[in-house]
Amino acid sequence: MKKTNLLYVFADQWRYEAVGCHHADQVITPCMDRFASESMCFSHAYSTFPLCSPHRASLFSGKYPFNVGMWTNCKIGLEEKIMLKPQEICIGNVLKENGYQTGYIGKWHLDASEQNFNPHPRSGAKDWDAYTPPGERRQGFDYWLSYGACDEHMDPHYWMDDETQIRPGKWSAEFETDKAIEFMEERKDKEEPFALFLSYNPPHLPYELVPDRYYEKFKNLEIHYRDNVPMEKREKGGLLETQTRQYFAAVYGIDDQFSRIYQYLKENHLEENTLVVLSADHGDMMGSQGLMSKNVWYEESIHIPLMMRQKGVIEPGENPEIFASPDHMPTLLELLDLPVPETCQGYSHKRGMFGEDADCPQDMLLCSYPGGAEMVKAFSDRGLTHKAYGWRGIKTHTKTYVITNGYHPDDVQKEYLYDDMSDPYQLAPREIEADCQDPEITEFRRRLKGYLELTEDPFLWGVRGN
């Protein structure tokens, strides 16, 4: 029997609300909406650590971010060289070992930044960027057209198998789609299965770097802000208004590019034999709670789209199971009938996709750690570890529970509970007293303690009631 192909497409900083069929943001996504209608859509998929490198490390390894050493983005300025270590068993390794023609296109952001080692690397990589050479650091991916981290959407660069930069001179998502179709069309053996991961950087900031042909659709759009965007941020003609239009335009552009892939699969009779996944790293606050970007526990930051389609195999519809970052690898491997390494800590949702699963998780871990160089230094100067700070939490179908130690040694620990059903915009959290013995709160504390023990997280010692 012919093995099933895998095509995994994910966009950076693309929030759950920014899909037309979710009826939230004023986005235009006709292809994604059609794809969603033909897919199993996970309505409770979240980014365990809503930041690029940590989510990606968890996605590819099936481990929790802290267990895979990813407590912040791969970046410069830290004494510790953050990277996805080649010793990890990742999904690309498993796919390659089982005969798949593997490929990776787009943003990687899992290798140590080159300027950590050489201020003038031969590859020309700057700041957080990196060229990942052929070999074990590519984690099983043979075809490679990628870069570490660089947000020049309109003038992107890539590396393949040497240090020569490739500069196509077109919008990154368009070029990457060109190459994804080329990969599928020109793969060496059409009888053997392929596995391609395609990582779009937009709608990640800078928001203004989007083609005019997409922005034209939104340039005069009257923004209907979410209820949790403060009034002072809603200035007519203000920055947030412009950035919101640009964000929607980038999503519209991603939809346009994804439509090309969708059409290719149809025209080449690959729909029945290809598992197609559409998802994201994390979301974007876009002014909600007065914040931009990500790395906070609010819905706009952690909630991500996740759709899986294989015509004639996966029944379309909504799947309400809680789906965390470490769950991607085991779920995908089981759907492909491939072995799941014992190193995986995530949960496979295959059983729940084809029937009832009484054992599926009822909650998941949320986490974030101080990652800035100045933050890290502030803790080390006091003889403290920054890894015991930041925030940790639990997400259920109806509640978000968070304890935050803050991002400075002098910050006071706070504990919150949000009722996401009665307060969907998370405007009225319950602030919990340290001596609270409410059974619901003590159960959240117990569950969080279990996750912290599992991940060997030093934050454990800051949890109230322990």
Phi, psi and omega in degrees: 000135183290135180288153179280135174285162175231128173233112183246113182248126178219141182253151184269127175068035181256111187273160182304322183294339186268047171228129187307317185289352175273354171055050178233281178286159181274047180274162176239109185223065184299322181290314179297324178296317178294317178300316180299321181294341180254007187240166164273120185252121179274109184281348180235050175264132184223155174273117182302318177229100189286068179210149191306293186300315180300316179296315182298318179299320179291317177304311186279334183258341185074012180251165172288148185307316182293325179292337180260011174077016185251082181265002173198184175291153168295120188203176173264168173094358178249148177294326179275130181272101184283128177194160171280111187292140182296344179286345180291143174271112185247168185299325178297323178297316181294317180298315180296317180297338181256024170088010180278142169276109190260144179214149176224129181228131174108205184291133179254299176053039177231006179251152179297135180300134187295328181287356168293335186248332184211121182295340181228070182296147182299333182288341184085006179296137181235153176055239185277000188282162179200143168266125178260111184288161176305143180132200191295335180287350175273000170053042173094357180270122182274303175285132187218121174219093194208177175208168182282285179207112178204130189256033179272071188304325184273344178220064186284165173226159184215164169232148173249255188253011170211185188275008179282124179287141174253122180239100184283341179072029175219164181309132189306315183296327179290314180297317182295326176292319174308311186286329178295316178294320177298318178301312181293324183286322189252013180300149191298316186235104183290347179273342179262149184287155175241156174224115183236128172254127182239115186247104176279136176279312174300150010272023174307145176298158006290125185298330186288347183273074180221141181301143181302326184296335176270321181294330181306327182291339188237358191297336179245015183294130173277114187285131171259096186289153173294154186297341181263012172271118183302147182301324182293345178273349189266028183302130178295127183077008182278177184297316182297321178301313180295315182295324178295317176299318180295320178298313179298323179296319179296320177296319176300320178294319177297319177300317180298317180289319179298328179298329179293320178292315179304315180292321179300316180299318179296312185292336183252018173054043181254001185293320183286335186247020179226123172277116182250128180240136177235123185204199184206164175288311187189182181259204180210132182292324179046048175093344178299140184059016181078015187243158172240165174071225192215205175068029171230167189274001183288157185306316183297336181271320189263335187278126184234152172291146172207112181232137178232130184226131165213107187304129178081355181241308180261122182285129179296153178146181180268136173245116185271005181297144177286122187241114184258167182306316181291351184280343184299309185299307181295325179295313181296316181297319179292324176296331178268005182059041178247155182292141176262120181300147179296341180289342182294133176256349182281175183251133175276127181264013183303314183301318180289344178278341183238012179168198180278143177226098182291345184261001184297148183301143176257357176203175178209160178279141167240146183201157173199146183233149174301128185237351180282148182300319180293323176298311181302317181295321180301323179284315182295328177296337178262004183074026182246160173260127179297338184290349176271001184245197189084215179220154175224156182198179178231134175246127172245185178295335188233349186226153170234119181247132185220138165242128177240129173265357179081187185240018176216146182304335182271357181292145181268136179293136177228154185226131185227153171226126178252133173266099188285350177273310181278341182227068187297339179265006173054049182263344186227068180291151171275120176270125191261134177284152183300327183267013181298132178240019176305127182306324179295319181289317180296328177290320175298319179297319179296316180296318179296318178302320178298317178294321181293324176293318179300320184265003179054046185270124181295347176300340180313319185287351177261357183286129180297145178086005180241000000 
